[in-house]
Amino acid sequence: MTKLDIDAETYLIYPLFALGTAASLGIVQTDIVSFIDLGSVVFETGDIEWTIGRALSVVALAAVLFNRDEPFDFVGWGAIEAWAVYVTIGLIIAPPFFPTIQETLLEPIWAFVAFAVQSIGFVLITYIN
Protein backbone atom coordinates (compact mmCIF):
# COMPACT_ATOMS: atom_id res chain seq x y z
CA MET A 1 0.00 0.00 0.00
CA THR A 2 1.19 3.49 -0.69
CA LYS A 3 1.38 6.45 1.60
CA LEU A 4 -1.75 8.64 1.70
CA ASP A 5 -4.11 5.78 1.04
CA ILE A 6 -6.45 3.80 3.28
CA ASP A 7 -5.40 0.21 3.97
CA ALA A 8 -7.87 -2.57 3.20
CA GLU A 9 -7.38 -3.80 6.77
CA THR A 10 -8.82 -0.52 8.00
CA TYR A 11 -12.20 -1.48 6.58
CA LEU A 12 -12.11 -4.58 8.77
CA ILE A 13 -10.60 -3.00 11.90
CA TYR A 14 -12.55 0.28 11.97
CA PRO A 15 -15.93 -1.33 12.79
CA LEU A 16 -14.34 -2.91 15.88
CA PHE A 17 -12.84 0.43 16.87
CA ALA A 18 -16.13 2.26 16.28
CA LEU A 19 -18.13 -0.33 18.21
CA GLY A 20 -15.80 -0.22 21.20
CA THR A 21 -15.64 3.58 21.17
CA ALA A 22 -19.39 4.04 20.74
CA ALA A 23 -20.08 1.63 23.60
CA SER A 24 -17.51 3.35 25.84
CA LEU A 25 -19.07 6.75 25.14
CA GLY A 26 -22.62 5.52 25.69
CA ILE A 27 -23.69 6.15 22.10
CA VAL A 28 -24.79 2.52 21.71
CA GLN A 29 -25.86 0.03 24.33
CA THR A 30 -23.04 -2.06 25.71
CA ASP A 31 -24.99 -5.26 25.04
CA ILE A 32 -25.52 -4.48 21.34
CA VAL A 33 -23.50 -7.61 20.50
CA SER A 34 -25.57 -10.50 21.82
CA PHE A 35 -22.72 -12.73 23.00
CA ILE A 36 -20.60 -10.13 24.81
CA ASP A 37 -21.24 -7.12 27.02
CA LEU A 38 -18.88 -4.33 25.95
CA GLY A 39 -19.45 -2.62 29.30
CA SER A 40 -18.00 -5.52 31.29
CA VAL A 41 -14.95 -4.54 33.30
CA VAL A 42 -11.76 -6.29 32.19
CA PHE A 43 -9.34 -4.52 34.49
CA GLU A 44 -9.89 -2.27 37.47
CA THR A 45 -7.45 -0.23 39.47
CA GLY A 46 -8.76 2.17 42.08
CA ASP A 47 -11.71 4.05 40.59
CA ILE A 48 -10.58 3.38 37.02
CA GLU A 49 -12.42 0.67 35.09
CA TRP A 50 -11.24 -0.67 31.75
CA THR A 51 -14.21 -2.11 29.90
CA ILE A 52 -14.19 -4.54 27.01
CA GLY A 53 -15.32 -1.71 24.71
CA ARG A 54 -12.45 0.57 25.73
CA ALA A 55 -9.95 -2.31 25.40
CA LEU A 56 -11.38 -3.17 21.96
CA SER A 57 -10.80 0.43 20.84
CA VAL A 58 -7.21 0.46 22.05
CA VAL A 59 -6.43 -2.93 20.46
CA ALA A 60 -7.96 -1.85 17.12
CA LEU A 61 -5.96 1.39 17.17
CA ALA A 62 -2.78 -0.51 18.04
CA ALA A 63 -3.44 -2.91 15.15
CA VAL A 64 -3.56 0.04 12.74
CA LEU A 65 -0.43 1.60 14.25
CA PHE A 66 1.58 -1.59 13.98
CA ASN A 67 0.25 -2.52 10.53
CA ARG A 68 2.27 0.13 8.77
CA ASP A 69 4.11 0.11 5.45
CA GLU A 70 6.99 2.03 6.95
CA PRO A 71 8.84 0.93 10.08
CA PHE A 72 7.24 1.99 13.34
CA ASP A 73 9.12 5.12 14.33
CA PHE A 74 7.87 7.88 16.66
CA VAL A 75 10.69 10.20 15.58
CA GLY A 76 9.63 10.17 11.93
CA TRP A 77 6.03 11.19 12.63
CA GLY A 78 4.73 14.45 11.31
CA ALA A 79 2.69 16.87 13.39
CA ILE A 80 -0.66 15.70 11.99
CA GLU A 81 0.09 12.04 12.57
CA ALA A 82 1.31 12.63 16.12
CA TRP A 83 -1.72 14.80 16.89
CA ALA A 84 -4.09 12.16 15.51
CA VAL A 85 -2.52 9.42 17.62
CA TYR A 86 -2.33 11.46 20.82
CA VAL A 87 -5.87 12.84 20.57
CA THR A 88 -7.39 9.50 19.58
CA ILE A 89 -5.63 7.58 22.33
CA GLY A 90 -6.20 10.44 24.77
CA LEU A 91 -9.97 10.43 24.24
CA ILE A 92 -10.03 6.68 24.82
CA ILE A 93 -7.78 6.62 27.86
CA ALA A 94 -8.39 9.99 29.55
CA PRO A 95 -12.02 9.73 30.75
CA PRO A 96 -11.38 7.26 33.57
CA PHE A 97 -8.45 9.35 34.81
CA PHE A 98 -10.17 12.73 34.58
CA PRO A 99 -13.69 12.78 36.06
CA THR A 100 -14.46 16.15 34.46
CA ILE A 101 -13.84 14.75 30.98
CA GLN A 102 -15.87 11.66 31.82
CA GLU A 103 -18.81 13.78 33.04
CA THR A 104 -18.65 15.96 29.93
CA LEU A 105 -18.66 12.92 27.66
CA LEU A 106 -21.86 11.69 29.33
CA GLU A 107 -23.69 14.46 27.45
CA PRO A 108 -24.84 13.00 24.10
CA ILE A 109 -23.59 15.92 22.01
CA TRP A 110 -20.07 15.77 23.48
CA ALA A 111 -20.02 11.97 23.22
CA PHE A 112 -20.83 12.30 19.52
CA VAL A 113 -18.13 14.98 19.07
CA ALA A 114 -15.59 12.71 20.82
CA PHE A 115 -16.68 9.79 18.62
CA ALA A 116 -16.25 11.92 15.48
CA VAL A 117 -12.80 13.15 16.55
CA GLN A 118 -11.69 9.60 17.40
CA SER A 119 -13.00 8.27 14.08
CA ILE A 120 -11.26 11.01 12.11
CA GLY A 121 -8.06 10.33 14.04
CA PHE A 122 -8.33 6.61 13.34
CA VAL A 123 -8.74 7.18 9.59
CA LEU A 124 -5.95 9.80 9.52
CA ILE A 125 -3.58 7.38 11.22
CA THR A 126 -4.10 4.77 8.53
CA TYR A 127 -4.33 7.32 5.71
CA ILE A 128 -1.04 9.04 6.53
CA ASN A 129 0.49 5.63 7.30
SVG drawing of the C-alpha trace seen along z (x, -y; Angstrom):
<svg xmlns="http://www.w3.org/2000/svg" viewBox="-28 -19 41 34">
<polyline fill="none" stroke="black" stroke-width="0.4" points="0.0,0.0 1.2,-3.5 1.4,-6.5 -1.8,-8.6 -4.1,-5.8 -6.5,-3.8 -5.4,-0.2 -7.9,2.6 -7.4,3.8 -8.8,0.5 -12.2,1.5 -12.1,4.6 -10.6,3.0 -12.6,-0.3 -15.9,1.3 -14.3,2.9 -12.8,-0.4 -16.1,-2.3 -18.1,0.3 -15.8,0.2 -15.6,-3.6 -19.4,-4.0 -20.1,-1.6 -17.5,-3.4 -19.1,-6.7 -22.6,-5.5 -23.7,-6.1 -24.8,-2.5 -25.9,0.0 -23.0,2.1 -25.0,5.3 -25.5,4.5 -23.5,7.6 -25.6,10.5 -22.7,12.7 -20.6,10.1 -21.2,7.1 -18.9,4.3 -19.5,2.6 -18.0,5.5 -15.0,4.5 -11.8,6.3 -9.3,4.5 -9.9,2.3 -7.5,0.2 -8.8,-2.2 -11.7,-4.0 -10.6,-3.4 -12.4,-0.7 -11.2,0.7 -14.2,2.1 -14.2,4.5 -15.3,1.7 -12.4,-0.6 -10.0,2.3 -11.4,3.2 -10.8,-0.4 -7.2,-0.5 -6.4,2.9 -8.0,1.8 -6.0,-1.4 -2.8,0.5 -3.4,2.9 -3.6,0.0 -0.4,-1.6 1.6,1.6 0.2,2.5 2.3,-0.1 4.1,-0.1 7.0,-2.0 8.8,-0.9 7.2,-2.0 9.1,-5.1 7.9,-7.9 10.7,-10.2 9.6,-10.2 6.0,-11.2 4.7,-14.5 2.7,-16.9 -0.7,-15.7 0.1,-12.0 1.3,-12.6 -1.7,-14.8 -4.1,-12.2 -2.5,-9.4 -2.3,-11.5 -5.9,-12.8 -7.4,-9.5 -5.6,-7.6 -6.2,-10.4 -10.0,-10.4 -10.0,-6.7 -7.8,-6.6 -8.4,-10.0 -12.0,-9.7 -11.4,-7.3 -8.4,-9.3 -10.2,-12.7 -13.7,-12.8 -14.5,-16.1 -13.8,-14.8 -15.9,-11.7 -18.8,-13.8 -18.6,-16.0 -18.7,-12.9 -21.9,-11.7 -23.7,-14.5 -24.8,-13.0 -23.6,-15.9 -20.1,-15.8 -20.0,-12.0 -20.8,-12.3 -18.1,-15.0 -15.6,-12.7 -16.7,-9.8 -16.3,-11.9 -12.8,-13.1 -11.7,-9.6 -13.0,-8.3 -11.3,-11.0 -8.1,-10.3 -8.3,-6.6 -8.7,-7.2 -5.9,-9.8 -3.6,-7.4 -4.1,-4.8 -4.3,-7.3 -1.0,-9.0 0.5,-5.6"/>
</svg>
